[in-house]
């Protein structure tokens, strides 16, 4: 059975509403034949259906002043529609039609494949995104190693019939959540039930297996700079919720960014990586902590961008900063409290957005089977201690190292030499 959920955040005072259809389906469910399907499905969202042409969809969305969007990730797909709540029946019907009844016309599929190929050709302009892909590819064996960005070789194989089969297999009732912000649940149910009641109610498949193994991936490119990332595993992912919350605070504690802050003076300047790294080493253009948290596992690490002749030092500094996290006394109570308050502020400010509220509802129900109130999360954040930070950092750093580098990689230290910083000789 599909699931529905609604939030009346800020009561019914707001004239707008946001709805989203979220599906437990992403690149982890791809097999070699369907590699790249998630990326292409994101691009094919709101194209022609059995009931509407793409042009008609565009005109209907424009007529009510709405916004539609789609996003694909490793574990979930999301389709959203934001507009005035007086149009909720039209919004729900169009959204469900777009997700349930795509026809994948050959010319539309081929046009999007051409666009994805052009997008891939420009990836050198986004080395951080490339490294995040490389970290997953090197760090995991199994489903989480599947590329989220469609490989060029896969694009020559993908077509409408493969996408149709992938959707038919994965877009089933137990794996769907229809979430809405700004509308009563009863109203949503009365509109959605006739449109979703005939969804195939097949058994929920087990999530494809992934195993964190660590590794090293280096890609040479004529970029002039060297980009490198070090990462480790967060065992348990969101299903070990407290650890995931502690890591979220650690991410805020570490912070970082570019040597030039577009946010104006003072933005993020109290984070450890700003104070201890970016302020100290002018040779480093970018230095920041990152995380990717999944249902049963996660990644945490540091990304750095610098010149080739300084990359060995940058990697050494990254290792030092990660080890400091796991060393008692290195993080102060003032730093931790600032990170906790910043985390709470970020969450509460995000939840001012209707689209983020509906997304939060949908993704939490897919992950936990329920939506936990924000107070639950804030209470978890407030309870975090310095010992929690040290203990979790120690556990994370005990996992195998994953390294990825891109650009002028000749001076990047060997995997063994960096790994020995964390795991001894």
WOLINVEN-V913983 format. One record per residue. RES is the residue in one letter. PSI is psi in whole degrees, -180 to 180 (NA if undefined). Layout:
BEGIN
RES	PSI
RES	PSI
END
This chain:
BEGIN
X	132
X	163
X	147
X	151
X	149
X	154
X	133
X	42
X	137
X	31
X	-147
X	23
X	-35
X	137
X	-6
X	162
X	157
X	130
X	150
X	142
X	117
X	136
X	135
X	74
X	129
X	-162
X	-18
X	-19
X	0
X	149
X	171
X	-37
X	-33
X	15
X	131
X	-4
X	-40
X	-46
X	-45
X	-36
X	-38
X	-41
X	-26
X	1
X	140
X	27
X	-168
X	142
X	-179
X	-19
X	-16
X	147
X	163
X	-41
X	-41
X	-40
X	-47
X	-46
X	-40
X	-40
X	-44
X	-38
X	-28
X	10
X	35
X	172
X	132
X	151
X	160
X	149
X	138
X	140
X	-172
X	-29
X	-18
X	153
X	146
X	137
X	128
X	154
X	125
X	125
X	-177
X	140
X	-16
X	-18
X	17
X	-45
X	-44
X	-40
X	-48
X	-44
X	-44
X	-42
X	-48
X	-40
X	-43
X	-36
X	-38
X	-30
X	36
X	147
X	-12
X	60
X	140
X	-44
X	-33
X	-41
X	-46
X	-36
X	-43
X	-34
X	-41
X	-41
X	-40
X	-40
X	-40
X	-38
X	-43
X	-35
X	-23
X	3
X	-23
X	-19
X	-6
X	67
X	-30
X	-41
X	-40
X	-43
X	-37
X	-40
X	-45
X	-38
X	-42
X	-42
X	-41
X	-34
X	-24
X	147
X	133
X	-153
X	-37
X	-11
X	-13
X	137
X	139
X	-36
X	127
X	124
X	148
X	-38
X	-34
X	-34
X	-29
X	-13
X	-31
X	141
X	-180
X	-38
X	-36
X	-42
X	-41
X	-45
X	-40
X	-43
X	-45
X	-37
X	-34
X	-25
X	70
X	164
X	-49
X	-16
X	11
X	142
X	127
X	115
X	147
X	145
X	128
X	6
X	148
X	144
X	-39
X	-40
X	-43
X	-44
X	-42
X	-31
X	-42
X	-32
X	-47
X	-25
X	-17
X	-8
X	-22
X	12
X	139
X	125
X	62
X	167
X	144
X	123
X	155
X	146
X	133
X	144
X	141
X	142
X	127
X	128
X	-18
X	167
X	-173
X	132
X	124
X	133
X	117
X	137
X	150
X	77
X	-17
X	-27
X	169
X	133
X	130
X	147
X	140
X	135
X	158
X	169
X	140
X	101
X	141
X	-28
X	-145
X	-22
X	-16
X	78
X	-42
X	-42
X	-40
X	-38
X	-42
X	-42
X	-35
X	-41
X	-40
X	-41
X	-44
X	-39
X	-44
X	-49
X	-129
X	-167
X	-150
X	163
X	-21
X	124
X	114
X	-12
X	-1
X	170
X	136
X	-12
X	113
X	12
X	-11
X	-2
X	155
X	-41
X	-27
X	-51
X	-41
X	-17
X	-63
X	-33
X	-19
X	-32
X	101
X	-19
X	-16
X	121
X	-35
X	140
X	110
X	152
X	150
X	157
X	154
X	115
X	126
X	-175
X	-44
X	0
X	178
X	171
X	146
X	138
X	-165
X	136
X	137
X	146
X	126
X	-177
X	158
X	-37
X	-8
X	-2
X	-34
X	-41
X	-41
X	-41
X	-40
X	-42
X	-42
X	-44
X	-42
X	-43
X	-39
X	-43
X	-36
X	-36
X	-35
X	7
X	119
X	138
X	-12
X	-31
X	131
X	162
X	-37
X	-45
X	-44
X	-45
X	-39
X	-42
X	-39
X	-45
X	-39
X	-38
X	-47
X	-43
X	-44
X	-43
X	-49
X	-38
X	-37
X	-39
X	1
X	-17
X	128
X	-44
X	-37
X	-35
X	-48
X	-37
X	-42
X	-43
X	-53
X	-47
X	-34
X	-41
X	-38
X	-39
X	-49
X	-14
X	0
X	165
X	119
X	139
X	153
X	-30
X	-34
X	-45
X	-44
X	-38
X	-41
X	-43
X	-46
X	-30
X	-6
X	135
X	168
X	-37
X	-38
X	-44
X	-49
X	-45
X	-44
X	-42
X	-40
X	-42
X	-42
X	-46
X	-10
X	-11
X	164
X	146
X	140
X	130
X	143
X	141
X	152
X	141
X	-138
X	90
X	5
X	-30
X	6
X	129
X	157
X	154
X	-44
X	-41
X	-36
X	-43
X	-35
X	-21
X	-31
X	-31
X	13
X	180
X	NA
END
